[in-house]
Amino acid sequence: MSRTISGTFFFVNCVMKIFEWTKTLPPFFRNFFFLFAVVFIIWMIFFDSNDIISQYKMRSQLSDLESEREYYEQKIIEVKAEEEALMKDKVKLEKFAREHYLMKKPTEDIYILVEE
C-alpha cells in the first residue's frame, strides 16, 4: 500500500514540476492550438500508419517497380520484333526451333555436348 502511495506522490510531483516548467514558457507556446499542432505533427511523422519512414519505403519500392516495368516493356518490344522476323522467314524459324527446342527432321539424329 505504501508503495502505491509513494508511486502516486512521485507521479504527482513530476506533473507539478512539468506544470511549473510550463509557466516559464511564453504564452504562445502554452496555447492549446500550438500544443495540439506540435502533437499532431509528431504523431504524423512517427506514429501514423503513413509516417515518413513508410512513405520513403513505398517511394523506393515504387521506383524499383517502375524500373522493372521499363525493362519488361523493352523486352516485350524485342520479343515482338523477333517473333515478327521469325514469322516472315521460314529459314530463321527452322533455325530457332532447332536451337531452342531441339527439333529435328525425322531422318536426323541430335547429339548434345555438355561441357564439364
N, C-alpha and C positions, 0 to 999 in steps of 0.2 A: 504494500500500500504506500509506504513512504517513497518507494522508488517511482511509482506513478506520479505522486505529488511532486517530487523533485524534478521529474521529467517535464511535467506541466509547467512548473515555475521556470525551468530553463527555457522552454519554448516561449512563454510569455515574455521573459526577459529579452530574448532575441528579437521578438516582434517589437517590443518597446524601443530597443536600440535602433532598429530599422526605421521606426516611426520618427524617432528623434533625428536620425540622419537625414530623412527626407525634409525635415523642417529647414535644414540648412540650404536646400536646393532653391534656385529661383522659382518663382511661381509658375513660369511657363512649363518647366519640367514636371511640376506636380499636377498639371492639368490632366483631367481624365482622358480627353481625346488624344493628347500626346502619348500618354502611357498606353492607351489602347492601340494606337498606331505602332508603337515600338513592339508591343507584344505580338501584334498581328504580323509585322514584318519578320520577327524572329520565328514565329510559327511557320510562315510561308517558306522561309529559307531552309529551315532544318527539319521540321516535323511533319509537314504536309505530305500527302502521297505524291504530289507533283513538285517536290522540292527541287532545288537547284542541282543536286547531285544526280538524281534520277533523270532530270531533263538533259544533263550533259551526256549521260549514258545512252539515252534514247537518240540524241542527235548523232553521236558517234556510230551507233548501230544503223541509223538511217543512212548516213554517208557510206558505210560499208555496203549496205544493200543496194544503194544507187550505183556504186561502182560495179558490183556484181551484175546488176541489170544491164549496164552498158556493155560489159564483157559478153554476156549471153546474147544481147541484141547483135553484137558484132559477129558472134559465132553463127547465129541464125542466118545472117546475110551470107556468110561464107558457105554454109551448108546448102543454101538455096542456089547459090551460084554453081556449086559443084554438082548439085542434082540436075540443074538445067544443062550443064555441059555433058553430063552422063547420058541424059535422055536424048540428046541430039546426035551423039556419036556412038555407034554400036561397038567400035573397037575399044573406046575408053570404058564403056560399060562392061565389056567382057574382061578387060584387064582389071578393073575394080573388083569384079566378082571373084576372079581368080585369086587376087592378092588378099582380100579381106575375108572372104567366106570360103576359101579353099575349094571353089567349084572347079569341076573338070569335065572334059568331054568323056564320053563312055569308053573310048579306047585308050585313055591316058592313065598313067599312074602318078601319084603325088608322093614326093619324098620331102619330109620336113627335117631340116638340120637344126639341131639345138646346140648352141654354144655353151660350153661349161664355164 
